[in-house]
Amino acid sequence: MILRAVDRNDPEELSRIQAVYETSFPREERAPFSLLCKRVRQRRAEMYSFWHENQWCGMVYMVTYQDLAYVFYFVIDTAQRGHGLGTQAIAALLDKYRNGRLFLALEDWREPCDNLE
């Protein structure tokens, strides 16, 4: 699994990320995608793409402060879920922030919801 900073000047990459972001998170749980991009441009947040075997498979959006990285959005492409890529992506994040703290809040997957996958 390779973790790459999102190229803010690549409309194809941004479009792909926006599509998976908007289909993976309910409207009431997501910030406007333009705001996420703005924060990355301002260097107030970080956005990475996950790549597996030269194929894009997901993204993460996070805010960092000193040694703490807080993950706001983490998603694996719906067509590629169920193959352990999420586990590999988390491992890549843990490796990148091995000298700091990585904070990831999870939904309770036992509660019924419309997007449980």
C-alpha positions as CSV (number, residue, x, y, z in Angstrom):
1,M,0.0,0.0,0.0
2,I,1.4,3.4,-1.0
3,L,0.3,6.6,0.6
4,R,0.6,9.7,-1.7
5,A,-0.2,13.3,-1.0
6,V,-3.1,14.4,-3.2
7,D,-2.1,16.5,-6.1
8,R,-4.3,19.6,-5.6
9,N,-3.7,20.5,-9.3
10,D,-4.9,17.2,-10.7
11,P,-8.7,17.5,-11.6
12,E,-9.0,13.8,-12.3
13,E,-7.7,12.8,-8.9
14,L,-9.8,15.4,-7.1
15,S,-12.9,14.3,-9.1
16,R,-12.3,10.6,-8.2
17,I,-11.8,11.5,-4.5
18,Q,-14.9,13.8,-4.4
19,A,-17.1,11.0,-5.9
20,V,-16.1,8.4,-3.4
21,Y,-16.2,10.9,-0.6
22,E,-19.8,12.0,-1.4
23,T,-21.1,8.5,-2.0
24,S,-19.4,7.0,1.2
25,F,-20.5,9.5,3.8
26,P,-24.0,10.7,4.5
27,R,-24.6,14.4,3.6
28,E,-25.1,15.3,7.3
29,E,-21.7,13.8,8.2
30,R,-19.5,15.5,5.6
31,A,-18.1,19.0,5.1
32,P,-18.3,20.5,1.6
33,F,-15.6,19.0,-0.5
34,S,-14.5,22.5,-1.5
35,L,-13.8,23.3,2.1
36,L,-11.6,20.2,2.5
37,C,-9.6,21.2,-0.6
38,K,-9.3,24.8,0.7
39,R,-7.9,23.6,4.1
40,V,-5.3,21.4,2.2
41,R,-4.3,24.4,0.0
42,Q,-3.9,26.5,3.2
43,R,-1.8,23.7,4.7
44,R,-4.2,23.4,7.6
45,A,-5.1,19.8,6.7
46,E,-3.7,16.9,4.8
47,M,-5.3,14.6,2.2
48,Y,-3.7,11.4,0.9
49,S,-4.6,8.8,-1.7
50,F,-4.1,5.1,-1.2
51,W,-2.6,3.2,-4.0
52,H,-2.4,-0.6,-4.2
53,E,-0.6,-2.3,-7.1
54,N,-0.6,0.9,-9.1
55,Q,-4.4,1.3,-8.7
56,W,-6.1,4.1,-6.7
57,C,-8.2,2.5,-3.9
58,G,-9.1,5.2,-1.3
59,M,-8.4,8.4,0.5
60,V,-7.8,9.9,4.0
61,Y,-8.4,13.5,5.1
62,M,-6.8,14.6,8.4
63,V,-5.7,17.5,10.5
64,T,-2.3,17.4,12.2
65,Y,-1.0,19.3,15.2
66,Q,2.5,18.7,16.6
67,D,2.6,14.9,17.1
68,L,-1.1,14.3,16.7
69,A,-2.9,13.3,13.5
70,Y,-6.7,13.3,13.6
71,V,-8.4,11.4,10.8
72,F,-11.7,13.0,9.8
73,Y,-12.5,11.0,6.7
74,F,-11.1,7.6,5.7
75,V,-12.6,5.6,2.8
76,I,-11.7,2.7,0.6
77,D,-13.4,2.7,-2.9
78,T,-16.7,0.7,-2.7
79,A,-15.7,-1.5,-5.6
80,Q,-12.5,-2.6,-3.8
81,R,-13.8,-3.2,-0.3
82,G,-13.6,-6.6,1.4
83,H,-10.0,-7.4,0.2
84,G,-8.1,-6.1,3.2
85,L,-7.2,-2.8,1.6
86,G,-8.5,-0.8,4.6
87,T,-6.3,-2.8,6.9
88,Q,-3.3,-2.1,4.7
89,A,-4.2,1.6,4.4
90,I,-4.4,1.9,8.2
91,A,-1.0,0.2,8.4
92,A,0.5,2.7,6.0
93,L,-0.9,5.6,8.1
94,L,0.5,4.0,11.3
95,D,3.9,3.7,9.6
96,K,3.8,7.4,8.4
97,Y,2.9,8.6,11.9
98,R,5.0,6.0,13.8
99,N,6.7,8.8,15.8
100,G,3.4,10.5,16.7
101,R,-0.1,9.7,17.6
102,L,-2.8,8.8,15.1
103,F,-6.4,9.3,16.2
104,L,-9.3,7.7,14.4
105,A,-12.9,7.9,15.6
106,L,-15.1,5.1,14.4
107,E,-18.8,4.7,14.1
108,D,-20.4,1.8,16.0
109,W,-20.7,-0.7,13.2
110,R,-23.2,-2.7,15.3
111,E,-25.8,0.1,15.0
112,P,-28.1,-0.1,11.9
113,C,-27.3,2.5,9.2
114,D,-27.8,3.0,5.5
115,N,-24.1,2.8,4.5
116,L,-22.9,-0.2,6.5
117,E,-20.5,-2.1,4.3
